[in-house]
Amino acid sequence: MKVTKSINYKDAGVNIDEADRAVDFIKKHARKTFTSAVMTDIGSFGAGFKLAGWKKPVLISSADGVGTKLKVAFLTGRHGTIGEDLVNHCVNDIMVQGAEPLFFLDYFAVGKLDADVAGAVVGGIARGCKANGCALIGGETAEMPGLYADGEYDLAGFIVGAVEQNKMLDGGKIEAGDVLIGLPSTGLHTNGYSLARKLMFEVAGYAPDTFIPEIGCTAADELLKVHRSYAKAIRAVRGMLLGAAHITGGGITDNTPRMLPKSLAAEINLDSWTVPVAFQHLCALGNVPVDDARRTFNLGVGMILAVSKKNEKKAFELLKKAKEPAFRIGTVIPAARKAKSRVSYVGTSAK
């Protein structure tokens, strides 16, 4: 077939001018997060960060996304907070091992680039980085025609933090009798959205802007609540912290054991907190089995901290001083030899 006219990259679906406009937005947002340790500007082939002031540092890294919460952003056209979700999730994941966040990189991929949308997403990433004391030093914005549906994109984040080797939290110091402290979530955070969207949009037939009286807000407002960072709370009790578990996919049931030695388990008191009405409503919509709910949703608890019994009072005092709500959610116990799970539930709601 003979070509009768010139074909350029834009004809193939890639708009370099729009990409340049997106990069301008990204540079503006990213530079606001830079610290004195950042050695390169946005646009370099690699990002440089000076690791100074540490004696025996261990680098702790993590990569994550925000799952199908992205679908809610697409439905509503609200892209300003999805980047904060991403950063806060990653920050929580490394801080439970004792690390202090150093720098962050993002990956934003789309079929047809809209610089304004990219700018809103990266603006949220930068805001999250700034709030957590983490530098946004690089990333990738990829326009790939035909790979993503119109108006949709994918988003991932990569974080690196550091901790002194002798201060790593690996659970090795946790013992039976230690106290577990629960920190409340702000909503679903970034997990359970495939089920939540099915329940709200298919089973109940809600639209994103449907006001739900039982919850007190619209479906979109509830589903887009920001995944909170627990950096402030963890920093407040860092000197006495024995371990921590970020309650993400798998819920309390699957995540709490990740901070415990294999010989130990957790006993969770269901009477120690009230499951937020949004989770109660979701579970009622689909008659969700109790075990499924506990492994799909955080049910109002986004982080669990482990401290010794002797430090319990002081830990609560420090959290209160930091204006971080907290409650005693359970206790560390010996693991039963043939138990299916290393988390057991007690209280009037236990089944």
C-alpha positions in Angstrom: 0.0 0.0 0.0 1.4 3.3 -1.0 1.4 6.1 1.6 0.2 9.4 0.0 0.8 11.7 3.0 3.4 12.1 5.8 2.5 10.3 9.1 3.9 11.5 12.3 3.9 10.3 15.9 0.7 12.3 16.7 -1.0 10.4 13.9 -0.1 7.2 15.8 -1.7 8.5 18.9 1.2 10.0 20.8 1.2 13.7 21.4 4.7 14.9 22.3 3.5 18.5 22.9 0.9 17.3 25.4 3.6 15.2 27.1 5.8 18.3 27.4 3.0 20.2 29.0 2.5 17.3 31.4 6.2 17.4 32.3 6.0 21.1 33.0 3.2 20.4 35.6 5.2 17.5 37.0 8.4 19.6 37.5 6.4 22.3 39.2 4.9 19.9 41.7 8.0 17.7 42.2 10.4 20.6 43.0 8.2 21.6 45.9 9.1 18.2 47.6 12.9 18.4 47.0 15.2 18.3 50.0 18.9 19.1 50.2 19.6 15.4 49.6 18.2 15.5 46.0 21.1 15.7 43.6 19.3 15.8 40.2 16.4 17.7 38.6 13.3 16.1 37.0 14.1 15.1 33.5 17.4 13.4 34.2 17.8 9.8 33.0 18.2 8.7 36.6 17.4 10.4 39.9 20.2 11.1 42.4 19.8 11.1 46.1 22.6 11.7 48.6 22.5 9.3 51.6 24.2 11.1 54.4 24.1 11.2 58.2 23.5 7.5 58.6 25.8 5.1 60.4 24.7 1.6 59.3 21.6 2.3 57.1 19.4 -0.4 55.7 17.4 0.7 52.7 13.7 -0.4 52.8 11.8 -0.2 49.5 8.2 -0.9 48.4 6.2 -0.7 45.2 2.4 -0.5 45.1 -0.7 0.8 43.3 -4.2 1.9 44.4 -6.1 -1.0 42.8 -9.5 -0.5 41.3 -10.0 2.7 43.3 -8.8 4.2 40.0 -12.2 3.2 38.5 -13.9 5.5 40.9 -11.6 8.4 39.9 -12.4 7.6 36.2 -16.2 7.6 36.9 -16.2 10.9 38.7 -13.4 12.7 36.9 -11.9 13.4 40.4 -8.1 12.8 40.1 -6.7 15.1 42.8 -6.4 12.7 45.7 -5.6 9.4 44.1 -1.9 10.3 44.2 -2.0 10.9 47.9 -3.5 7.5 48.3 -0.6 6.0 46.5 2.1 7.8 48.5 0.5 7.3 51.9 0.1 3.5 51.2 3.7 3.2 50.3 4.9 5.3 53.3 2.9 3.1 55.7 4.4 0.0 54.2 8.0 0.9 54.9 7.4 2.7 58.2 6.1 -0.5 59.8 9.6 -1.8 59.4 11.1 1.3 61.1 12.2 3.1 58.0 12.0 6.9 57.4 10.8 7.7 53.9 13.5 9.3 51.7 12.3 9.5 48.1 9.5 8.4 45.8 9.1 7.7 42.1 5.8 7.3 40.2 4.6 5.5 37.1 1.7 7.0 35.2 0.6 5.2 32.0 -2.3 6.3 29.8 -3.7 5.6 26.3 -4.2 9.2 25.4 -2.4 11.8 27.6 -4.3 14.7 29.1 -1.8 17.0 30.8 -4.4 18.4 33.1 -5.3 14.9 34.4 -1.7 14.0 34.7 -1.0 17.2 36.5 -3.8 16.6 39.0 -2.6 13.1 39.7 1.0 14.1 40.2 -0.1 17.1 42.2 -1.6 14.7 44.7 1.5 12.6 44.7 3.6 15.7 45.4 1.2 16.8 48.2 1.5 13.3 49.8 5.3 13.4 49.5 5.6 16.8 51.0 3.3 15.9 54.0 5.4 12.8 54.7 8.8 14.4 54.3 9.6 12.4 51.2 11.1 13.8 48.0 9.4 13.1 44.6 12.6 12.7 42.6 11.5 11.0 39.4 9.1 8.8 37.6 7.7 7.9 34.2 4.8 9.2 32.2 3.9 6.9 29.4 1.4 7.5 26.5 0.5 4.1 24.9 -2.3 4.3 22.4 -4.6 1.2 22.3 -3.4 -0.2 25.6 -5.8 1.7 27.9 -9.4 2.6 27.4 -10.2 6.3 26.8 -10.2 8.3 30.0 -8.4 5.6 32.0 -4.8 5.3 33.2 -2.7 3.1 35.5 -0.7 4.4 38.4 2.1 2.8 40.5 4.5 4.1 43.1 8.0 3.2 44.3 9.4 4.3 47.6 12.8 4.0 49.3 13.4 4.7 53.0 16.2 4.0 55.4 16.5 2.8 59.0 19.6 2.2 61.2 20.3 -1.6 61.2 19.9 -1.9 64.9 16.5 -0.1 64.8 14.8 -2.3 62.2 11.4 -3.6 63.2 11.3 -7.2 62.3 9.1 -8.5 65.1 11.9 -10.3 66.8 11.3 -8.5 70.1 7.6 -9.1 70.3 6.5 -11.4 73.1 3.3 -13.0 74.4 1.5 -10.5 76.6 2.5 -7.5 74.5 -0.3 -5.0 73.7 -1.8 -4.3 70.3 -2.9 -0.7 69.6 -5.4 0.0 66.8 -5.3 3.2 64.8 -8.5 4.2 62.9 -8.8 4.3 59.1 -10.4 7.0 57.1 -12.4 4.6 55.0 -11.6 1.8 52.6 -8.1 3.2 52.0 -7.0 1.4 48.8 -8.3 -2.1 49.4 -11.5 -4.0 48.7 -12.7 -1.8 45.9 -13.6 -4.5 43.5 -16.1 -5.8 46.1 -17.2 -2.3 47.2 -17.9 -1.1 43.6 -19.9 -4.3 42.9 -22.0 -3.8 46.0 -22.6 -0.1 45.5 -22.9 0.3 41.7 -24.3 -3.2 40.7 -26.1 -4.6 43.7 -27.5 -1.3 45.1 -27.6 0.5 41.8 -26.1 3.7 43.2 -24.5 6.3 40.9 -21.3 8.0 42.1 -23.3 11.1 43.1 -26.1 9.1 44.9 -26.4 10.4 48.4 -26.6 7.4 50.8 -28.4 8.4 54.0 -27.0 5.5 56.0 -23.5 6.8 55.4 -24.2 10.5 55.3 -22.5 11.3 52.0 -22.4 10.3 48.3 -21.0 7.0 47.1 -18.1 8.7 45.4 -17.3 10.8 48.5 -17.1 7.7 50.6 -15.1 5.7 48.1 -12.6 8.5 47.4 -11.7 9.2 51.0 -7.9 9.5 51.2 -5.9 6.5 52.4 -4.3 8.2 55.5 -0.7 8.2 56.4 0.3 6.9 59.8 3.7 8.5 59.8 2.9 10.9 62.6 1.6 8.2 64.8 4.5 5.9 64.2 7.0 8.7 64.8 5.3 9.5 68.1 6.0 6.0 69.6 9.0 4.9 67.5 11.2 4.6 70.6 9.0 1.9 72.2 7.5 0.3 69.1 8.1 -3.4 68.8 6.3 -4.0 65.5 3.5 -2.6 63.3 1.1 -4.0 60.7 -0.4 -1.9 57.9 -3.9 -3.3 57.4 -4.3 -3.5 53.6 -5.5 -6.4 51.4 -6.2 -9.3 53.6 -7.5 -7.2 56.4 -6.7 -7.6 60.1 -6.8 -11.4 59.7 -3.9 -11.7 57.1 -1.8 -8.6 57.9 -1.4 -8.7 61.7 0.6 -12.0 61.6 3.1 -10.4 59.2 4.7 -8.5 62.1 4.7 -11.4 64.5 7.2 -14.3 65.0 5.7 -17.6 63.8 5.4 -18.8 67.4 3.0 -16.0 68.3 -0.6 -15.0 67.3 -2.9 -12.1 67.9 -6.1 -12.0 69.9 -8.3 -9.2 68.6 -11.2 -7.8 70.8 -14.0 -6.9 68.5 -15.6 -4.8 71.3 -12.7 -2.4 71.3 -14.0 -0.3 68.4 -17.1 0.3 66.4 -17.0 -0.8 62.8 -17.7 2.4 60.8 -21.2 2.6 59.3 -19.9 2.6 55.7 -18.5 -0.9 56.2 -21.6 -2.1 57.9 -23.7 -0.8 55.0 -21.5 -2.4 52.4 -21.6 -5.7 54.1 -25.4 -5.5 54.5 -25.9 -4.7 50.8 -24.4 -8.1 49.8 -24.9 -10.1 52.9 -21.1 -10.4 52.9 -19.8 -13.4 55.1 -18.0 -12.2 58.3 -14.8 -14.0 57.4 -14.8 -12.4 53.9 -15.4 -9.0 55.3 -12.5 -9.3 57.7 -10.1 -10.3 54.9 -11.4 -7.8 52.3 -11.9 -4.6 54.3 -9.9 -2.9 57.1 -13.3 -2.4 58.9 -12.1 0.9 60.4 -8.6 -0.2 61.5 -5.8 0.9 59.2 -2.8 0.2 61.4 -1.9 -2.0 64.4 1.0 -1.2 66.6 2.7 -3.6 69.1 4.2 -2.3 72.4 5.2 -4.0 75.6 2.7 -4.0 78.5 5.0 -1.8 80.6 5.0 0.9 77.8 1.3 0.8 77.1 0.3 3.8 79.2 3.2 5.9 77.8 2.4 4.9 74.2 -1.2 6.1 74.6 0.0 9.4 76.2 2.4 10.0 73.3 -0.3 9.2 70.7 -2.8 11.6 72.5 -0.1 14.3 72.6 0.3 13.8 68.8 -3.5 14.1 68.4 -3.6 10.5 67.1 -6.8 8.6 68.1 -5.9 5.1 69.3 -7.4 2.2 71.2 -6.2 -1.1 72.7 -7.4 -3.6 70.1 -5.9 -6.8 71.4 -3.0 -8.8 72.8 -0.2 -11.0 71.6 -0.7 -14.6 72.5 1.1 -17.9 71.8 0.1 -19.4 68.5 -2.0 -22.6 68.6 -0.2 -25.5 66.9 -3.0 -26.4 64.5 -4.9 -23.2 64.2 -6.0 -22.1 60.6 -5.2 -18.5 61.4 -2.8 -16.7 63.7 -5.6 -14.2 64.5 -8.4 -15.0 66.8 -11.4 -12.8 67.5 -13.1 -12.4 70.9 -15.9 -10.2 72.1 -19.7 -10.0 71.7 -19.4 -9.7 67.9 -17.1 -12.7 67.5 -18.3 -15.5 65.3 
